[in-house]
Amino acid sequence: MLVGSGSEGSGSSIALVDVALGDDKSTVAQAWLNGFASPGGSGAPFLITVSPGVPVKPFALFVPKVRIGTRDHFEATHGPAHAGVALGILDAVRTGVVPSMWQSGPF
């Protein structure tokens, strides 16, 4: 399993990202499925895509950590935050940070 965390900004403009990668028989896989099946008070998780209908590989789930309370916050989460995480995953695959066994999924 690989686990990482990052942040940028401050105050109401802060972005926090936690990442966990594992194979389809791991505890990460179970957490991924649980996250999809049971959205919390902060909002519904969504699949990270590189363009509409095209998920990143390995598949990744965006789970909001903070309740989305305004339209601006929704648009920031589903726009630049979503795109930034997708590009980070693509870069990690391209540079070999993500092991080749996970580049084609499932997690």
C-alpha positions as CSV (number, residue, x, y, z in Angstrom):
1,M,0.0,0.0,0.0
2,L,1.2,3.5,-0.8
3,V,-0.1,6.5,1.3
4,G,0.5,10.2,0.8
5,S,-0.8,13.6,1.8
6,G,-0.4,17.1,0.6
7,S,-1.7,20.7,1.1
8,E,-1.6,24.0,-0.5
9,G,-2.9,27.5,0.4
10,S,-4.4,28.7,3.7
11,G,-7.7,29.8,5.3
12,S,-10.7,29.3,3.0
13,S,-8.4,28.7,0.1
14,I,-6.6,25.6,1.5
15,A,-6.5,22.4,-0.4
16,L,-5.9,19.1,1.5
17,V,-5.3,15.8,-0.4
18,D,-4.8,12.4,1.1
19,V,-4.0,9.5,-1.2
20,A,-4.0,5.7,-0.6
21,L,-3.1,3.2,-3.3
22,G,-3.4,-0.6,-3.1
23,D,-4.3,-3.7,-5.0
24,D,-7.9,-5.0,-5.4
25,K,-7.6,-7.4,-2.5
26,S,-6.2,-4.8,0.0
27,T,-7.7,-2.8,2.8
28,V,-7.5,0.2,0.4
29,A,-9.8,-1.6,-2.0
30,Q,-12.3,-2.2,0.8
31,A,-12.1,1.5,1.9
32,W,-12.6,2.6,-1.7
33,L,-15.8,0.5,-2.0
34,N,-17.1,1.7,1.3
35,G,-16.4,5.3,0.3
36,F,-18.4,4.8,-2.9
37,A,-21.3,3.1,-1.1
38,S,-21.6,5.5,1.9
39,P,-21.1,9.2,1.3
40,G,-20.5,11.1,4.5
41,G,-21.6,14.5,5.7
42,S,-19.0,16.2,3.6
43,G,-20.4,15.1,0.3
44,A,-20.5,12.2,-2.1
45,P,-17.2,10.7,-3.4
46,F,-16.7,10.8,-7.1
47,L,-14.4,9.0,-9.6
48,I,-11.4,11.1,-10.8
49,T,-11.4,11.5,-14.5
50,V,-9.0,13.0,-17.1
51,S,-11.9,14.0,-19.3
52,P,-15.6,13.2,-19.1
53,G,-16.1,9.5,-18.9
54,V,-12.4,8.7,-18.9
55,P,-11.1,7.7,-15.4
56,V,-7.5,8.0,-14.4
57,K,-5.6,4.7,-14.0
58,P,-5.1,3.5,-11.4
59,F,-8.8,4.3,-10.6
60,A,-9.0,7.0,-7.9
61,L,-11.8,8.3,-5.8
62,F,-12.1,11.9,-4.7
63,V,-13.7,12.0,-1.2
64,P,-14.4,15.6,-0.1
65,K,-13.0,16.1,3.5
66,V,-14.9,19.4,4.0
67,R,-18.7,19.9,3.5
68,I,-19.3,21.7,0.2
69,G,-21.5,24.6,1.2
70,T,-21.6,27.1,-1.7
71,R,-21.7,26.9,-5.5
72,D,-18.2,28.4,-5.7
73,H,-16.8,25.7,-3.4
74,F,-18.6,23.0,-5.5
75,E,-17.1,24.4,-8.7
76,A,-13.6,24.6,-7.2
77,T,-13.8,21.1,-5.9
78,H,-15.2,19.6,-9.2
79,G,-13.0,21.9,-11.4
80,P,-9.5,22.8,-10.5
81,A,-9.1,20.5,-7.4
82,H,-10.4,17.6,-9.4
83,A,-8.1,18.4,-12.4
84,G,-5.1,18.9,-10.1
85,V,-5.5,15.5,-8.5
86,A,-6.0,13.9,-11.9
87,L,-2.8,15.5,-13.3
88,G,-0.9,14.5,-10.2
89,I,-1.9,10.9,-10.6
90,L,-1.0,11.0,-14.3
91,D,2.4,12.5,-13.5
92,A,3.0,9.9,-10.7
93,V,2.3,7.1,-13.3
94,R,4.5,8.8,-16.0
95,T,7.4,9.2,-13.6
96,G,7.2,5.7,-12.1
97,V,6.2,6.8,-8.6
98,V,3.1,4.6,-9.0
99,P,4.3,1.0,-9.4
100,S,3.6,-0.5,-12.8
101,M,1.3,-3.2,-11.3
102,W,-1.3,-0.4,-10.5
103,Q,-1.1,1.6,-13.7
104,S,-3.8,-0.4,-15.4
105,G,-6.1,-0.6,-12.3
106,P,-8.1,-1.7,-10.6
107,F,-7.1,0.6,-7.7
